[in-house]
Amino acid sequence: MRTSPALRAAALAATVTVLLPLTGCSDGGDNDAPDRSQGSPHPANAAASPGPSALATQQLTWKRCPAPSQAEGGGAAPSPLPGGAVWECSVMKVPLDHAKPSGDTIGLALIRAKAMDPKKRIGSLIFNFGGPGASGVTTLPAFGTDYDKLRTRYDLVSFDPRGVGRSDGVRCETDKQLDARYQEDGTPDDAAEEKAFTDDTKAFAAACEKNSGRELPFVGTTNAARDMDLMRQVLGDHQLHYFGISYGTELGGVYAHLFPKNVGRSVLDAVVDPTEDAEQSSLGQAKGFQLALDNFAEDCAKRGDACKLPGSDADGVEQGISGLLDRLEKRPVAGLGARKLTQTQATTGIAAALYSKETWPLLEQGVDEADGGSGGLLLALADSLNGRSDKGHYDNSAAANTAISCADSKERFTLEETKAKLPRFREASPVFGDYLGWGLMACTEWPVAGVWAHPDVSAPGSAPQLVIGNTGDPATPYKGAKAMAEELGKGVGVELTYKGEGHGAYNSGNACVQKAVGGYLLDGKVPAAGTVCG
């Protein structure tokens, strides 16, 4: 998803997008703004020109994938797929600045698994899993078996977008500095806490500029879309077949706007609302997470004594959670090692567990344990969103999320403006409102100007795109799917509704959703607009 200012990350059990305390901006895309694409000024229609011939004809060298770098999250090299197929990795050169195609280049890390049936192969199916800031090179193999049916006719391909992971990943603060950052209060209550909050935001932006200043002007979504069209050419595909999840839907929409005639079969799942600005997007997300928490609390209360949390009804369960957060504001509890579970980290951990119904039991257990003075589980959930490994190392997803979001969004909120908006956020969500409201300031001190208020995704002439909304999605609220379908244009956006919980639909395992997606991607059968899967 396009994560909100305050929330960012990598999905715990569903896909990969989350909440990031104290970083990240939201959506952007002023249709009347000049298309600078975070680089030298040039006409918007230059985006649709073919990629530079020397780069479009480059030959990729594919080798067995190494273990992920620390910037990608670390861990072991991806295991072979069923049947013995191996994941292969390569590096593709792209212009640092697409306005200067003969200038400096950077390398994009790619990963693929070849199609099972070469004789029936359609082409490459390119995935983006969201964030922005998620490493596709590590995420695709993590969910690779979920896409086995699609691999019958496609090479499955993903990548680390520019600024992410191995693709000239944005670097900001050290592990030690990030540990301290995430211990800071993300919802200041007095002048001293406000100063600490704003000083921390300035320090983070300054560190990003110091360590990655060369790349920061060029990491925005428009450049990523141009990278994908160059990727299409290098992979030898006439059209781009695409599966975008969360923020990946925004990237897919921007690609379709720039290159409508190059769009092949495209699926957009867990859809970002392209019509919302940063404030609207954050308010919508506050409501989305509150809805997910309401649904969790109702489910817990219905189980009666089997629910570990106090409260005879959903309101009672939520009051207990709010009470815990209030206590943590004044007195953090033991967490992991020397790190305490603070109110901010607990809020992050609660949000993390709301990304999938499968992780609701962890939320219940984590809140129960924290109420008893042991905050390790909620802190571990927060770590998963913040990109921290159990060895204390952070991937670069938080830095990349902020860099991409702030390169896109031109909105910059002052302290006074932010404080004035907090009542609306609190009304939207008693639990997440303050947290998301203060997150509006994440781009305030950013050294690079943004280019839009929200993206233009109109794509007349594009092939149909399947747009899937989940009624219980906390991170990308359901109404975003309808907005995306309408903005793509008549005959282009085809909306499908999934009545479920969690972030995204395809990876929920719902047979109806998977049949519709498979029918389109594999057989070219576009489902009827308005199809509903329960």
N, C-alpha and C positions, 0 to 999 in steps of 0.2 A: 504494500500500500504506500501511498504517500504519507509517511508517518507524520503525526502531528508534531508541533514544536516540542512538546514535552515528552513524547513517547516514541520510541524507536526500537528496532531490534531485529531479532530473527525468530521466526515462529518456532514454538516449542514442539508441538506435535503435528501441526497442520502444514503451514508453509512458512515463509520466512519474513515477517515484518513486525515491527514492534514499536515500543514506546521508549523514548530516550529522555530521561530526565535532564533538563538543562541544555539540551542541544536540539538541533534540527529546526528547519522552518517548514512551512506547509506548502500548499499548492501555489501555483503561480501561472500567469499567462495572459497578459494584456494583449488583446488581438490587435490593438492599434500601435503597440510599441514597436520600434524598429527591431528587426531581427539581427541582433548582434551575436546571438548564439555564444555568448561569453567569449568573444574573440573580436577580431577587427570588424568594423561595420561593413555590411554588405547587404544587398537586396534579399528579401525573404525568398524570392523565387530562385535564387542561386542554390538553395538547398536541394532543389529537385534535379540539379545537373548530375551527370554521371560521376562516379568516383574517379580520382586521378588514375589514368591508365596504368602507370607504372605500379601503383599499389593494387589496383583492381585485378591485375594479372599475376600478382605474387603467388608463389608456390609455397604452400604450408608444409612443414615437416612434422608429421605426427609421430609421437613416441608414447610409450606407456607412461601413465601419469605418476609423478612423484608425490610424496606426502605434501599436504597443504602447508603453505608458509604460515608463519605466525600471523601475518596480516589477514590471511584467509581463515584463521581460527585454529591452525595446527591439527594434529592428529595423524592417523595412519593414511597411507595411500588407499584409494578406493579399491574395494574388493571386486573380483570378476563378477559379471552378471550371470544369471542362470544360463546354463549351456556353455559357459566358458568364455563368453565374449569379454574383452577387456576394455577399460576406459582408456582413451587416447587423448593426449594433450598437445597443444601447439601454441604458437604465438603469432599473431597477425599484426602487421604494422599499420597504423592509422596516422593521419596528420594530427599533430598537437592542436593546430588551429585549422579548421576546415576552410577558412577564408584564405589560407596560404597553403594550398595542397602540395606545393613543392618545398615547403619549409621543413622544420623539425618534425620528427615522428616519435610516437610512443608505441609500446607493445601492448596488445590486448591478449590476456590469457584465455585460451579456448579449451573446451573439453567436448568429446563426442563418444557415442557408442553407435556403431554401424547398424544399419537396418538388418533385421533377421532374414528377410527375403529380398535379395538384391534384384530379382527379376520383377518384383512388384513395387520396387522402391519409388516413392513419389519425389523425394528430395530430402532436404534438411528441415527439421522442426526446431526452431530456435526458442529457448526458454529464457525469460527473465522472472526471477522469483520475488522481486520487490525490494523494499527498504525505504528509499534508495540506500544502497550500500551493501546489499547482500551479495556474497560471492556465489556466482552461478557454478563455478568450477567445483566448489565443495558441496553445494546444495543439490545439484542434479543427481550425482551418484547416491546421495543420502536418500533420495526418493525414487531412484531409478526403477525399481521393480514396480512402482505405482504406474509407470508409463510403458509397461511391457507390451500392451496391446498396440500402442502407438508406434513402438519400435518395429513392429512387423513390417511397416512400410516407410518408415522415416529413419534417417540418422538422427538420433537425439543429440542436440548441440546446445551448450550454454557457454557463458563467458563471464569474466569479471569486467563489468563496465569500467570505463576510464575513471580513475581515482579510487577504484575498489581493489582490495586484495593484491594480486600480482600485477595488475594493470596500472603501474605507476600509482600505487595506493597512496592516498593522502595520509600524511603523518602529522600528528599534532602533539599530544602530551605523552609522557612516559607512563608505564604501568603504575608507578608509585603516585604520580600526579593524578591519574585517573581514579585510583582508589580513594584519594583524598577528595576528589571532585564529587564522586558519587556518595560520599558521606555528608556533603553539604546539604543544607536545608533548601529544597526546591520550592518551598512555599513560604517565603519570608513574611514575618508578622510585625516587624518593627524596623526602625531606621537602621539599626546595626545589622540586622539580617538582610535587609535590602542592599546595603553596601557590600556585604560579603557576596551576595548573589550577583550583583552587577560586576564586581571586581573579578569574580570567577569567570563570568561570560567574556569579559575583556581579555583575561589571561588565556583562555582557550583559543579565542580568535587570533591573538598575537602569536601563540605557539604554532597554529596552523600556517599562518603567513610566513613565519620564520622557517619552518621545515618543508613547506610545500607551496610556497608563493608562486612558483613558475606554473604549476598545474591548475591553481584555483580558478583562474578566469575561464578555463576550458572544460570543466567537468559537468556542465549542465545537460539537461535532458535532450535538447536539440542536437548537441554534438553526439550524444549517445545514439540517437536515432540515425544520424548520418553514418556513424560507425556500423550500425546494423545493415544499412544498405550496401556499404562496402563489403561487409561480411557476406552478404547474399551473393555478391558478384564473385568474391574469392572462392566461395564454396561451390560455385558453378550452378546456382539456382536462378531460373528465369524470374521467379516470384519468391517473396519472403513468406514462408509458412511459420506461424508464430503462436506461442502460448505464453501469455503474460498474466502474472498473478500480482494482485495488490498494486504497488507502484508500477509494476510491469504493465498494468493496463494503461496507465498514463503514458508510459513510454511507447506502447503500441499505438495509442491514439495519436500521439505526436508524429510517429513514423507514418501513419496512414495519411495525415494531413500533408506531410511533406512529399510523400511518394505514393499517392493513391493508386496509380496504375501498376505499382510493383507489389501490392498486397495480394497474397495468395489466400490460403485458408488460415483464418486467425481466430483464436479464442481468448477472450478477456474475462478473467475470473477474479472475484473479490475486487470490485470495480471502484476506483477513485472517481469522485464526482468532479468532472473537469470544469464545471461552472462556478465552483466555490473559490473564494480567495482564502488567505491564510486564516483569518479569524473565523469565517464560516466553516472551513474545514475542521478547525479545532473544536468549535462548538458542536459540530455534528459528531465528531469522535467522542466528545464528552458524553453526549446522549447515547451513542452506541455502546460505550463501555458500561454506562449506567444500566442500559437495557440488559446487557449480558449479565451484570451483577444481579439485577432483579430476577432474572431467569434462574441463575444459580441459587439465589436465596430461596426462591419459591420451591425449587426442586429439593433443596436441603430440608426445608420445613415440612414438606409433604412426607418425608421419610421418618418423621417423628423422632423417637428415641434413637434411631439408627444414625441420625445426624449428630455429629460431635459438637456442633455449635449451639450456643444458647439461643432461645427464641422460639415461641410457639407458632409464629407465622413468618412470612418473608420479611416484614418490617422489623420484627424482632431480631432476625438473623443479621440484617443490615445494620441495625443499631449497635449490635455487638461488634461488628467489624469497624464501624465508625468510632466506637468507644476505644477499641484497641489502637487505632491510628492516633486518636487524641492523646492517649497515654504515651505512645511512642514519641510524640512530639516533645514531650517533657522529659521522658526517661527511656532512651533506647535500651534494648535487651541484648543479651548475648547472641552473637551471630555465628560467624565462622572464623576461627583463629582470633586475631586481635580485632577484627572488624565487628562492629555492632549492627544490629538491625534498627535502622532509623525509620521515622515516619515515611520519608521519601523512598527509601529502599523497599519498605513494605508495600507502598502503593505500586511501585514498579512490579514487585513480585505478584501482587494480586492481579494486576493487568495481564501479566505474562500467562497466568493460568486461565485467563478468560479467552484466550485465542482458540481453544479447542475444548469441547465438552469432555473429551477424554482426560483432560488435566484438571477437571473440577475436583476430583478426589484429592489431588495434591493441594489445591487451594483450601479445601476444608481442613486437611491435616495441618497445613502450614499455619493457618490462622489459629487453630486450636493449640498448636505447640507454642506459637508466639504469645498467645494469651497466658500460657503457663510459664513464660520467661525464656523460651528457647526459640530463637529466631532463625536457626540455620536453614530450614527448608525455604522460607520466604526469601531469604537472602540468596540462596542458590537459584531460585526462580528469577530473581532480579539480575543475578549474574548472567543467566542465559540470555536475557534480553540485552544486557549491556555489553555482551561479547567477551566476557571474562572466563578464561579456562580455570579448571581446578588447580592449575599450577600458578595462577596469578597473572597470566599474560592476557592482554586484550587484543582482539583482532582490530582491524581498522574500520569496522562498519559504522561506529559512532562518528568518527571523523569524516568518513565519506558521506554519511547521511547529512551531516551539517553542511558540508561543502557543496553537495549537489543541490540540496534544498535552497540554500542561500544564493547559489548562482542562478537558480531559477526565479525565486520569488523576489520581487522588488520592494516588498513591504518591510518597513523597519519601524518597530514600535518603541516609543520612549517609555521610561518608567511611569510617568504620569498617565500616559494613554493606557498602558497595561493595567494599572491599578483601577482605572475607571471602568475597565471592561470586566473585572473580576466578578461583580454581582451576577452578570448574565451567565458566566461559567458555573458559578455555584448553584444557580437555579437549574442549569442543565444537568449537573451531577454533584450531589453533596460529597461524594467520595473522590472523584477525579477532576472536578471543576477547577479548583485552585491550581492543581498540578499542571493542567493543560493551559490554563490562562496565563500563568507565569511563563510557560514555554514560548509564548509569543515573542519574547525578547531574545530568542536564541540567535537571530540574525542581526540584531541591533548594532553590534560592533564589528560585523563581518567586513573584511577589507575589500571585497569584490561586490559591485552593485549587481542586483538581480535584474531580470529583463521582462518579467510579466507579473500580472496579478493572478491569472489562471491560463492554462494552455489552450490554444486553438486546436481542436481535434476534428474539425469538419473535414470530410473526406469524400467529396463528390467524385464518382467514377471508380471508387474502391470496390473490390469484391465484398460480399457479405462478411460481417464479423459477428461471431457468437458472443454475446455479452451476458454474463451470468451473475446474478445478484443473490445473496443469501440473506433471508429475512432476519436472522439472528446474528449477523456479522458485527462484532464490536468495533473493528478497526476501520473498515470501509462500509459504512452504513448502506443498507439495502437501496435507498433511493438513488444512490450514485449510479446504479446500473441503468435505470431509466434515463437519467440525465446523459450518460455516455451514449446510449443508443440514439437518443434524439440529436445530440450534437454531431455524431458521426454522419447522420443524415438519413433520409428516407431510402429504404432499400439497402442500406449499409449496415446499420446497427440492428441486430436481431436479438431481442431480450428473452432470456430464460430465467425463471425464478426457482430457487431452491428454498424450501421451507425447512430450515435447519438451524443449528447453532454452530458457533465458531467462525474462524476466518477462512473464507473460501468455500468452494463447493466440490470440485472434482476430487480432491484428496480426502474428502469425507468418506468416500467409498460408496456413495449413493448410486445405485445401479441405474436409475433414470438419468441422472446427470452424466454419468460415464457413457451411457449408450448414446445420448445426444451428442456429446463431444466426439466420441469415436465415429459416429455416423457422419459427422461433418468432416473431420480431419482425414479419416481413412477412405470414405466413400463419396465425399462431396455433397452429402444430403443435408441441406440446411433445415433445422427444425422449424416448425411454425412459430412465428413471433407470438410471445405470450405464453409459451409452454410453461407448465408448472410441474415441478418435481417435489414430492413430499418426503 
